[in-house]
Amino acid sequence: MTIFIDSKRVIQTMKSEKVTAQNKHFDIQLFKLHKVQQGGIIDFTFIPSMNNATDGLTQALVEITHYCFLKMIAIQL
């Protein structure tokens, strides 16, 4: 299964086994995801924000970006 993410930092964190000051507060679920990813069950893949349709569901978008979002999810006005 592929999970598309628009944050290279998250992908780096998922692929790293290091515990750092930045990720030491993450709960056990992150480390479970790390093991699942290492086992090849899921793959985290980078996708640029402009191609990430989920941004339209999770962020406030300016008008032009909103219209691009609608086009990505096949809604016509």
Backbone hydrogen bonds in HBPLUS format (Angstrom, degrees):
<---DONOR---> <-ACCEPTOR-->    atom                        ^
c    i                          cat <-CA-CA->   ^        H-A-AA   ^      H-
h    n   atom  resd res      DA  || num        DHA   H-A  angle D-A-AA Bond
n    s   type  num  typ     dist DA aas  dist angle  dist       angle   num
A0043-ASP N   A0001-MET O   2.76 MM  42  6.19 137.8  1.94 155.8 167.4     1
A0003-ILE N   A0043-ASP O   2.78 MM  40  6.03 167.2  1.80 160.4 162.9     2
A0045-THR N   A0003-ILE O   2.89 MM  42  6.09 162.6  1.92 150.7 155.7     3
A0005-ILE N   A0045-THR O   2.84 MM  40  6.04 158.5  1.88 154.8 160.1     4
A0047-ILE N   A0005-ILE O   2.90 MM  42  5.67 144.1  2.03 132.8 136.1     5
A0011-ILE N   A0007-SER O   3.33 MM   4  6.69 160.3  2.37 147.4 152.3     6
A0012-GLN N   A0008-LYS O   2.92 MM   4  6.18 158.7  1.97 149.7 155.5     7
A0013-THR N   A0009-ARG O   2.93 MM   4  6.17 155.9  1.99 146.0 152.7     8
A0014-MET N   A0010-VAL O   2.88 MM   4  6.12 156.9  1.93 150.5 156.7     9
A0015-LYS N   A0011-ILE O   3.03 MM   4  6.23 146.2  2.14 146.2 154.8    10
A0016-SER N   A0012-GLN O   3.02 MM   4  6.07 126.4  2.32 140.7 153.9    11
A0024-LYS N   A0020-THR O   2.90 MM   4  5.65 128.9  2.17 154.3 162.9    12
A0026-PHE N   A0023-ASN O   3.04 MM   3  5.49 164.5  2.07 116.6 121.7    13
A0030-LEU N   A0027-ASP O   3.18 MM   3  5.96 139.9  2.35 119.8 126.9    14
A0032-LYS N   A0028-ILE O   2.98 MM   4  6.29 144.0  2.11 147.2 158.0    15
A0033-LEU N   A0029-GLN O   2.91 MM   4  6.19 160.6  1.95 150.9 155.4    16
A0034-HIS N   A0030-LEU O   2.92 MM   4  6.20 149.9  2.01 144.8 153.7    17
A0035-LYS N   A0031-PHE O   3.12 MM   4  6.35 154.8  2.18 139.7 144.9    18
A0036-VAL N   A0032-LYS O   2.98 MM   4  6.28 157.9  2.03 152.5 158.8    19
A0037-GLN N   A0033-LEU O   2.85 MM   4  6.04 156.6  1.91 149.8 156.3    20
A0038-GLN N   A0034-HIS O   2.87 MM   4  6.10 157.8  1.92 148.5 155.0    21
A0039-GLY N   A0035-LYS O   2.93 MM   4  6.10 139.1  2.10 139.1 150.1    22
A0041-ILE N   A0036-VAL O   3.20 MM   5  5.66 149.5  2.30 168.7 161.8    23
A0040-GLY N   A0037-GLN O   3.09 MM   3  5.26 160.9  2.12 106.7 112.5    24
A0051-ASN N   A0048-PRO O   2.90 MM   3  5.48 153.9  1.97 118.2 126.5    25
A0052-ASN N   A0049-SER O   3.07 MM   3  4.97 164.9  2.10 106.6 111.1    26
A0055-ASP N   A0052-ASN O   3.16 MM   3  5.91 158.6  2.20 119.2 124.6    27
A0056-GLY N   A0053-ALA O   3.13 MM   3  5.82 148.1  2.24 117.0 123.6    28
A0057-LEU N   A0054-THR O   2.92 MM   3  5.24 150.0  2.01 108.8 118.3    29
A0058-THR N   A0055-ASP O   3.19 MM   3  5.07 141.8  2.34  95.5 106.4    30
A0059-GLN N   A0055-ASP O   2.89 MM   4  5.49 135.8  2.09 154.2 155.0    31
A0066-HIS N   A0062-VAL O   2.84 MM   4  6.01 150.0  1.93 156.5 166.6    32
A0067-TYR N   A0063-GLU O   3.00 MM   4  6.35 154.9  2.07 153.0 158.6    33
A0068-CYS N   A0064-ILE O   3.08 MM   4  6.37 150.6  2.17 142.1 150.2    34
A0069-PHE N   A0065-THR O   2.88 MM   4  6.13 152.1  1.96 145.0 152.9    35
A0070-LEU N   A0066-HIS O   2.94 MM   4  6.29 158.1  1.99 150.8 156.0    36
A0071-LYS N   A0067-TYR O   3.05 MM   4  6.26 153.0  2.12 142.2 149.2    37
A0072-MET N   A0068-CYS O   2.95 MM   4  6.24 152.0  2.03 147.0 154.7    38
A0073-ILE N   A0069-PHE O   3.10 MM   4  6.44 149.6  2.20 151.6 159.1    39
A0075-ILE N   A0070-LEU O   2.84 MM   5  5.11 175.3  1.84 151.4 151.8    40
A0074-ALA N   A0071-LYS O   3.11 MM   3  4.90 160.2  2.15 101.7 106.0    41
